Amino acid sequence: MIDLARQREDQVNPLFALAKAAGAWRQAPISPEVDRAVRRALLDWFATMLPGCAEPPARLLAAALVGAGQGAAVCYVGASRTSARQAALINATASHVVEFDDIFKDGGYHPGSSTIAAALALAQEKSLSRESLHRAIIAGYEAGCRLSLAVQPSHYTFWHTSATVGTIGAAVATAMLLECDDDHIAHAIALASSFAGGHQQNLQGEGMAKALHAGHAAEAGLLAGLAAAGGITASPYSLHGPNGFAAATSDSTGNWAAAFDGIGAWTPITRMTVKNHGCCGHIFPALDGLRILRAAEGLKPAEIASISVAGYAATKRMCDRSVVNSAQEARFSLQYCLAADLMLGTVRLEAFTPRALARRDIRQMMPRIAVVEDAELAAAYPRRRMARLVVDLVDGRQLQHLQQTRKGDPEDPLSDHELVAKYEELVAGRLDPSAAAALRDLILDGSGLPGDLPVRP
């Protein structure tokens, strides 16, 4: 007999609707577009994770936890085998350090760090197939990205989506790999909503906590998925109840119409931003706009008297940093990143080395760059990430430019060639060329599961 009350509940309860949307990827056909998207996401995860393996947050965490887990999952920091939970924790931390992880821009969310770290670790632990891994990643992106639409942009006032929503994406990927039905996926989401954490002070302030946000999300999501698969339940009102996740972390009980818009017609992993620069994404429109102006006018740094960048609220709040003392701060400084791009021609790994941070020409340019908030651009955020630039030249001329897109966004995507070039550049210090090529080919064209890698210390 059909349970009509439960059927009606499923139709109005976003928890069950979200679980159903994710669970559909157990058997849904994977189109060439979706297959390409998940392969690109996996390659890009390795591109950002491998350089992060050499950075202090990941290295120190791995050293603190040495010997704490046993299993068949690969921890790429130290190139060892450990438990799925420990591998997910450390690998996801590494993937969030150098600020190259993918973005679902409409929800202001980095899904790959936690979702892929959790899914890959569990797939390795259980020797699962590449298809199972792909389906889990697609489903994790489906749930996490759609949930981000329900709580953003107000969620971002105090909470870091990669830490909070990332826990739920990882939980769904885990539940999928454990062959959970929709009800068990729903409980994984509900449990994960209680494990989610990570506030803005540790995103914007000093210290190394930000990278651990993604690591905790991956490990906590794995715990939620394992618990739900084992029969542990949670409140069916965990997401939209008066005291639930949305109410606790945003200004409403959730914009579920936005979350479920187009469900079944498109899936979020096909609408990802691939980062072209190694800094906060709120700086990208200004970087891209200044590059366009320089190319059009043939500008040299010495010709620039001052630059004014008008952006949306997050640009001003998070990236107006005229003084930086570390690579982490520099990655969130619009002034530093624009000055570095002017002097170095890049804002990738080289721009955040001690040598670059100490460069006098970069430091002298920074005070000439101002950041202001523009009400019109703020109203279009987060669906559109724009910047309005005014460049005053030493000869008295003034140049203006409105940058309406970011290179790497779905509207202006990185080509496969550009993605591979990014991957090869970022992993060059961690893998020799033959190992990097083998991993690239396995991910983009193969059917096996990525495993051990000869990662340089």
Secondary structure, DSSP 8 states (H G I E B T S, - for coil): ---HHHHHHHHH-HHHHHHHHHHGGGTS---HHHHHHHHHHHHHHHHHHHHHTTSHHHHHHHHHTTTS--SSEEETTTTEEE-HHHHHHHHHHHHTTSS---BBGGGTB--HHHHHHHHHHHHHHTT--HHHHHHHHHHHHHHHHHHHHHHTTGGGGTB-HHHHHHHHHHHHHHHHHTT--HHHHHHHHHHHHHH---BTHHHHSSSSHHHHHHHHHHHHHHHHHHHHHTT----TTTTTSTTSHHHHHSSSS--HHHHTTTBTTB-GGGG-B--SSSS-GGGHHHHHHHHHHHHHHT--GGGEEEEEEEE-HHHHHHH--S---SHHHHTT-HHHHHHHHHHHS--SGGGGSHHHHT-HHHHHHGGGEEEEE-HHHHHHTTT---EEEEEEETTS-EEEEEE---TTSTTS---HHHHHHHHHHHHTTTS-HHHHHHHHHHHHH--S---------
